[in-house]
Amino acid sequence: MGSITGKKANKYCPSGLVKRFLKNAVPRTCTVHSVALISSSSFPQARRLTYNSIEDGSPAWGQNGDITFSSGESLSSEIYTMHADGSNLVRLTKNNFVDKFPTWGSNGRIAYVSRPNGYNEIYAMNADGTNRIRLSKNAADDYSPTWGPNGKIAFSNLRDGNEEIYTMNTDGSNVVRLTDNQASDGMPSYGPNGRIAFVSNRDGNSEIYLMNDDGSNVIRLTNKLSGDYFPSWGRDGRIAFQSNRDGNDEIYAMNADGTNIMRLTQNPAADWNPSWGPNGMIAFQSFRSGNWEIYVLRAPPK
């Protein structure tokens, strides 16, 4: 058994990755095991896509079936893209600072978080890395962009003194605050129906909620003493998410009303950051090889 501390914890543990978020939900040190994949007939088989000595994480599917992800250490990471089988690896950003959390829009553009000036801002670029544009302009950190079917981008920010969720147009204009709560609201994910799943500790624990894209009709979907994080919508209307409800960080899926929760991974190592693709596959990052790498699995049907 090992533990991830220091730079690895800062980059990928929920308490370090989003360190202003849910301070008491997940310990600063994440305990994991460095073991090979243990497959089970009752769980989907996961396939490893990346093989690197550095850390790969934050996978996101594009409408074309390609996967973008961040690769690098905590002080310098870049955005890459690859085919769904791990081939045709292409580097999209070339900076000496952190680029992370990519997300695809239906227009083929990629939004992501970059930190060139000491704080996080949201940028967008073409699928080949060209035409890079800064969208957010605020001294407070921006996190977790997600591109909606209506062309808007939702994200979380600390500009009003507490982490809340906002939307903006794809050119960075018309910033609208959606949540207004003394607790932390973050990790938004746009669904195909235009609704937003997100994580909040407003009820004392990190849970997944759902709201309209104007902030109305907030509904709590999960209710566990453990932490639930990183919701991601599938085309079939289900939501994948990360949870330690069974004593270890695993990937789960549920209906959009919180019913029919299904565990998808079973491994002593940590499985994080699911992203549901257009082909019914889920990409995620895992420490099961002893290093953060990108894996994919096919989710069972509803």
N, C-alpha and C positions, 0 to 999 in steps of 0.2 A: 504494500500500500504506500502511496506517495501523496504529496500535497502540492498544490500549485500556489506559489507565493510570489511576491515581488512583481516583476514586469508581467509575468503570465497572469497573475491575479488581477492586476490593473487593467489588462487588456480584455479578458474574457469572463471573469467571474462577475455575476450580476452586481455585486456590491462594489466592484472596482470598475467594471465596464460602464456602469451607470451609477457612479458612486454617490451621487446626490439623491439616489432613488432607493426607497425601501431599506433604510439603514439597518433595521433589526431583522429583516426577513431572511438574509443569507449571510453566513459568517464571512469575514474577510478572507480567510483561507478556505479554499474548496478542496475537499478530500476526494481523491480519485484513485483508481487502480490502473497500472500499466499492464494490460493483458491483451491477448489476442481476442478476436471476435468469437463469442460463444453463441452459436446459432441455436434456435429452438424451432420446432415445427409449428408452434403456436404464434410465432412472431415473424414478420417479414424479414427476409434476408437483406442485410445492408451491404452495399458495394462501395469500396473505397476508391475515390477518384484522384486524390492528390498524394504525393509522396515527397515531402520536403523536410529539411532539417529546421526550417523556420515555421512559424505558425500560420495556418490558413483558417479563416473563419468568416462569419457573416455572409453565407451564401444567399443568392437571390436569383430566381429564375426570370428569364426574359420571355416575351411572347414568342420568340423564334426558337425556344427550346434550349438556348444557351444558358450557362450559369455564370454570374459574376460573383466575385468574392474578394476579400482583402487578404493580403499576404505580407508578412513582415513582423518585426518586433514592435514593442509598445511605443517606441519613440519614432518609428519610421515604418509605415506600411503603405502598400500601393494596391490599386484596384486592377484585377485581372478578369478575363473572361475565358471560358472554355466550353467545348461541346459537352453534352450530357454524359458522354462516356469518358470524360477527362482529357480528350485529345484537343488539338488545335489551341494550345494555351497562348493567349495574347495579353501583353501588358498594356493597360490603358492609361495609367497615370505615371508620371516620372518626376517625383518631387523628393525633397529631403525632409518631409514632414509627414504627418499621419493623414492618410485617406482611407475611409472605412464606411461601413453601412450602406452599400449600394442598393438601389431599388429601381426597377424598370417601370417606365410608363408605356401606355399603349401606343404612344407615338414613336417608340423605339429609342427614346432618350433615357439616360441613366442619371438619377439624382443620387448624391452621396454626401457624406460629411468630410470636410477637410479642415485642417488646423494650421494654416500658414502664418497666422499672426498671434498665436498663443491662445486662441479660443476657437471653438468649433463653429463653422458656418456651413450652410448647405449650398452646394454647387450642382450644376447639371452639365452633361456632355453628351455628344453623340455616342452611338454604340461602338465606334472605333476610337474613342478618346478625343476627338476633335471638337471644336466649338465649345470650349469650356467657359461657363458663365456662372458668376456668383449670384445666388438668389437671395440669401438672407444677409442683412447688414445690421447686426446688433452685437454689443459688447458681451452680452450673456451667451452662454453656450447653447447651441442647437444640437438636437439628437434625433435619431430614428426617423428619417423621412420615409414617407410611403406615398406612392402615386395613386390617385383615385381615378375611377372610370369617368368622372366628370372633368378631368383635366387638372384638378386641384392637387396640391401636395400638402399632406398633414405631417406635422412634426411636433416635437416637444421642446420646450424652452424655459429658461429661468428668468426671463426678462422682467417679470412682474413680482419677483422675489420668491416664487415657489414654482416647482415644475408643473407646467400646464400644457395642454395640447392646443395647437393652433392650426389653421390652414392658410394657404396663400396661393395665388395664381402661379402658373409655371414660369412667369417672368419675375417672381418675387414680390409682386404688388398685392394690395388688398389683403393684408394680414388680419385674420379674425381669430380671436380667442374663443375656444369651444368649451373648455372646462374652467370652473372657478371653485376651487376646493382647497381647504387648508392642508389636505393630504397631497401626496405626489401622484400625478397622472402622467403616464408616459407610454412608450413602446406602441404607438398607434399602428394599426394595419387596416387599410381600406379593403372592403369586400367588393365582390362583383355587383352587389346590390346598392353600393354607395354608402353603406353603413360602416362604421369604424369600430373595430375591436381594439381595446387598449387595456393596460395594466394600471391598477390603482391600489393604494393601501388605505383608502378612505374608511374602510370598515375594520382597520387594525391589522390587516394581513394582505399580502400581495395577491390579488385576484384578477381575473379577466372580466371585463365589462364590455358592454355594447352600447353604442349611441348613434343617433342620426348624425349626418355630417354638418349639422348646424348646432350640435351639442345637446339636442333635446332627446327625450325618451331614453334615459340611461337605465340599463338593465344589467344586473350582476349575473354572470354565467357560471362561475366556479365558486365553490364554498368549501375550502379545505384549510387546515391549520398550516399546511406546507406552503411553499411559494410557487405561484404559477406565473410564467413569463413568456414573452416573445410570441404572441399570437400571429398566425399566418393563415390567410383564407385560401381555400381550394375552389376550383371552378364549380364543384358540386355543392357549394354552400357550407361545407364543413370548415372547421377551424383547427389547425394544428397548433400545438403549444408545448412549451417545456415546463416540466413540473418535477418536484422532488417528493411528491405525495406518497411514494412507496419507499422512501428512504434513500433514493439516489436520483440524480437528474436524468430523466428519460423524456422521450418524445411521445406525445399523446395526440389524439384527435377527438373532436366532439361535434355534435350538430350545432347550428347557429343559435339554438335556444338553450345550450348547455347540457342537453341530454345525450345519451349513448356515448359516454366517454370510453375511448378505446386506447389501450397502451400499445405503442408501436415498436418500441425498442426494449431490449433486455440485455444490459451489459453492466458489469461493475464499474466501468469508467463513466465519465460524464458525457452526456449527449445534449447538445444545446442548439439554439437558433434555427428552428425548422423553417423551411421555405417551400411552399407548395407550388409545384410547377404546372404548366398547362397540359402536360401529358399524364397527370395523375401521380407523378413521382414527387417525393419529398426529399429535398437536400437538407443536410444538417452538418454541424461540426461535431467532432467527437475526439476524445482523448484516449480512445481504446488502444491506439498503437503506441502510446507514450508521448505523443505530440499531437497538437491540434491539427486535424486534417478534415477534408470534406468527404462526406459519404452521401449516398442516395439509397432510398428504399421505395418500393411501390406500396402505397397504402391500400389495404383491403377495401372493397366496395362498401357502401353504406349497408 
